[in-house]
Amino acid sequence: MSKENLHDELQNFTSKPNFNKQSKVDINVLLNKVRAEEKKENIEKSLLIGFITTFILIVGLILSV
């Protein structure tokens, strides 16, 4: 590589990103993502509790016989 190419690469690497652009964030989209994640976590918790309860019931039935 020539010195010019290296100099250009270095300037591109060290230049700061342009944060001056106004980007809009829709709060409803963010809230929907959070709600979907919470719903998924609740389902996972319910499944785990169901499996544990079923396991305890089966073990209890086997030990009572």
C-alpha distances in whole Angstrom, upper triangle without the diagonal:
4,7,8,6,7,10,11,10,12,15,15,16,18,20,24,25,28,31,33,34,37,37,41,42,45,47,49,46,45,49,49,46,48,51,50,49,52,54,52,52,56,56,54,57,60,59,58,62,63,62,63,67,67,66,69,71,71,71,74,76,75,77,80,81
4,5,5,6,9,10,11,12,14,16,17,18,20,24,25,28,31,33,34,37,38,41,43,46,48,50,48,47,51,51,48,50,53,52,51,54,56,54,55,58,59,57,59,62,62,61,64,66,65,66,69,70,69,72,74,74,74,77,79,78,80,83,84
4,5,5,6,9,10,10,12,14,15,16,18,22,24,26,29,31,32,36,37,40,42,45,47,50,47,46,50,51,48,49,53,52,50,54,56,54,54,58,59,57,59,62,62,61,64,66,65,66,70,70,70,72,75,74,74,77,79,79,80,83,84
4,5,5,6,9,10,11,12,14,15,16,20,22,24,27,28,30,33,34,38,40,43,45,48,45,44,48,49,46,48,51,50,49,52,55,53,53,57,58,56,59,62,61,61,64,66,65,66,69,70,69,72,74,74,75,77,79,79,80,83,84
4,5,5,6,8,10,10,12,14,15,19,20,22,26,27,28,32,32,36,38,41,43,45,43,42,46,46,43,45,49,48,46,50,52,50,50,54,55,53,55,58,58,58,61,62,62,63,66,67,66,69,71,71,71,74,76,75,77,80,81
4,5,5,6,9,10,10,12,14,18,19,22,25,27,28,32,33,36,37,41,43,45,42,41,45,46,43,44,48,47,45,48,51,49,49,53,54,52,54,57,57,56,59,61,60,61,65,65,65,67,70,70,70,72,74,74,75,78,80
4,5,5,6,9,10,11,12,16,18,20,24,25,27,30,31,35,36,40,42,44,42,41,45,46,43,44,48,47,46,49,51,50,50,53,54,53,55,58,58,57,60,62,61,62,66,67,66,68,71,71,71,74,76,76,77,80,81
4,5,5,6,9,10,10,14,16,18,21,23,24,27,28,32,34,37,39,42,39,38,42,43,40,42,45,45,43,47,49,47,48,51,52,51,53,56,56,56,59,60,60,61,64,65,65,67,69,69,70,73,74,74,75,78,80
4,5,5,6,9,10,13,15,17,21,23,24,27,28,31,32,36,38,40,37,36,40,41,38,40,43,42,41,44,46,45,45,49,49,48,50,53,53,52,55,57,57,58,61,62,61,63,66,66,66,69,71,71,72,75,76
4,5,5,6,8,12,14,17,20,22,24,27,28,31,32,36,38,40,38,37,40,41,38,40,43,43,41,44,46,45,45,49,50,48,50,53,53,52,55,57,57,58,61,62,61,63,66,66,66,69,71,71,72,75,76
4,5,5,6,10,12,14,17,19,21,24,25,29,31,34,36,39,36,35,39,40,38,39,42,42,41,44,46,45,45,49,50,48,50,53,53,53,56,58,57,58,61,63,62,64,67,67,67,70,72,72,73,76,78
4,6,5,9,10,12,16,18,19,22,23,26,28,31,33,36,33,32,36,37,35,36,40,39,38,41,43,42,42,46,47,45,48,51,50,50,53,55,55,56,59,60,59,62,64,64,65,67,69,69,71,73,75
4,6,8,10,13,16,19,20,23,23,27,28,31,33,35,33,31,35,36,33,35,38,38,36,39,41,40,40,44,45,43,45,48,48,48,51,53,52,53,56,57,57,59,62,62,62,65,67,67,68,71,72
4,6,9,12,15,17,19,22,23,27,28,31,33,36,33,32,35,37,34,35,39,39,37,40,42,41,41,45,46,45,46,49,49,49,52,54,54,54,57,59,58,60,63,63,63,66,68,68,69,72,74
4,7,9,12,14,16,19,20,24,25,29,31,34,32,30,34,35,33,34,38,38,36,39,42,41,41,44,46,45,46,49,50,49,52,54,54,55,58,59,59,61,63,64,64,67,69,69,70,73,74
4,6,9,11,13,16,17,21,22,26,27,30,28,27,31,32,30,31,35,35,33,36,39,38,38,41,43,42,44,47,47,47,49,52,52,52,55,57,57,58,61,62,62,64,66,67,68,70,72
4,6,9,10,13,14,17,19,22,24,27,25,24,28,29,27,28,32,32,31,33,36,35,36,39,40,40,41,44,45,45,47,49,49,50,53,54,55,57,59,60,60,62,65,65,66,68,70
4,6,7,10,12,15,17,21,23,26,24,23,27,28,27,28,32,32,31,34,36,36,37,40,41,41,42,45,46,46,48,50,51,52,54,56,56,58,60,61,62,64,66,67,68,70,72
4,5,8,9,13,14,18,20,23,22,21,24,26,24,25,29,29,29,31,34,34,34,37,39,39,40,43,44,44,46,48,49,50,52,54,54,56,58,59,60,62,64,65,66,68,70
4,6,9,12,15,18,20,24,23,22,25,27,26,27,31,31,31,33,36,36,37,39,41,41,43,45,46,47,49,51,52,53,55,56,57,59,61,62,63,65,67,68,69,71,73
4,6,10,13,16,18,21,20,20,23,25,24,26,29,29,29,32,34,34,35,38,39,40,41,44,45,45,48,49,50,51,54,55,56,58,60,61,62,64,65,66,68,70,72
4,7,10,13,15,18,18,18,21,22,22,24,26,27,28,30,32,33,34,36,37,38,40,42,43,44,46,48,49,50,52,53,54,56,58,59,60,62,64,65,66,68,70
4,7,10,13,15,14,14,18,19,19,20,23,24,24,26,28,29,30,32,34,35,36,38,40,40,42,44,45,47,48,50,51,53,54,56,57,59,60,62,63,65,67
4,6,9,12,11,12,15,16,16,18,20,21,22,24,26,27,28,30,32,33,34,36,38,39,41,42,44,45,47,48,49,51,53,54,55,57,59,60,61,63,65
4,6,9,8,8,11,13,13,14,17,18,19,21,22,23,25,27,28,29,31,33,34,35,37,38,40,41,43,44,46,47,49,50,52,53,55,56,58,59,61
4,5,5,7,9,10,11,13,15,16,17,19,20,22,23,25,26,28,29,31,32,34,35,37,38,40,41,43,44,46,47,49,50,52,53,55,56,58,60
4,5,5,6,9,10,11,12,14,15,16,18,20,21,22,24,26,27,28,30,32,33,34,36,38,39,40,42,43,45,47,48,49,51,53,54,55,57
4,5,5,6,9,10,10,12,14,15,16,18,20,21,22,24,25,27,28,30,31,33,35,36,37,39,40,42,43,45,46,47,49,51,52,53,55
4,5,5,6,9,10,11,12,14,15,17,19,20,21,23,24,26,27,29,30,32,33,35,36,38,39,41,42,44,45,47,48,50,51,53,55
4,5,5,6,9,10,11,12,14,16,17,18,20,21,23,24,26,27,29,30,32,33,35,36,38,39,41,42,44,45,47,48,50,51,53
4,5,5,6,9,10,10,12,14,15,16,18,20,21,22,24,26,27,28,30,32,33,34,36,37,39,40,42,43,45,47,48,49,51
4,5,5,6,9,10,10,12,14,15,16,18,20,21,23,24,26,27,29,30,31,33,35,36,37,39,41,42,43,45,46,48,50
4,5,5,6,9,10,11,12,14,15,17,18,20,21,23,24,26,27,29,30,32,33,35,36,38,39,41,42,44,45,47,49
4,5,5,6,9,10,11,12,14,15,16,18,20,21,23,24,26,27,28,30,32,33,35,36,38,39,41,42,43,45,47
4,5,5,6,9,10,10,12,14,15,16,18,20,21,22,24,26,27,28,30,32,33,34,36,37,39,41,42,43,45
4,5,5,6,9,10,11,12,14,15,17,18,20,21,23,25,26,27,29,30,32,33,35,36,37,39,41,42,44
4,5,5,6,9,10,11,12,14,15,17,18,20,21,23,24,26,27,29,30,32,33,35,36,38,39,41,43
4,5,5,6,9,10,10,12,14,15,16,18,20,21,22,24,26,27,28,30,32,33,34,36,37,39,41
4,5,5,6,9,10,11,12,14,15,16,18,20,21,22,24,26,27,29,30,31,33,35,36,37,39
4,5,5,6,9,10,11,12,14,15,17,19,20,21,23,24,26,27,29,30,32,33,35,36,38
4,5,5,6,9,10,11,12,14,15,17,18,20,21,23,24,26,27,28,30,32,33,35,37
4,5,5,6,9,10,11,12,14,15,16,18,20,21,22,24,26,27,28,30,32,33,35
4,5,5,6,9,10,10,12,14,15,16,18,20,21,22,24,26,27,28,30,31,33
4,5,5,6,9,10,11,12,14,15,17,18,20,21,23,24,26,27,29,30,32
4,5,5,6,9,10,11,12,14,15,17,18,20,21,22,24,26,27,28,31
4,5,5,6,9,10,10,12,14,15,16,18,20,21,22,24,26,27,29
4,5,5,6,9,10,10,12,14,15,16,18,20,21,22,24,26,27
4,5,5,6,9,10,11,12,14,15,17,18,20,21,22,24,26
4,6,5,6,9,10,11,12,14,15,16,18,20,21,22,25
4,5,5,6,9,10,11,12,14,15,16,18,20,21,23
4,5,5,6,9,10,10,12,14,15,16,18,20,22
4,5,5,6,9,10,11,12,14,15,16,18,20
4,5,5,6,9,10,10,12,14,15,16,19
4,5,5,6,9,10,11,12,14,15,17
4,5,5,6,8,10,11,12,14,16
4,6,5,6,9,10,10,12,15
4,6,5,6,9,10,10,13
4,5,5,6,9,10,11
4,5,5,6,9,10
4,5,5,6,9
4,6,5,7
4,6,6
4,6
4
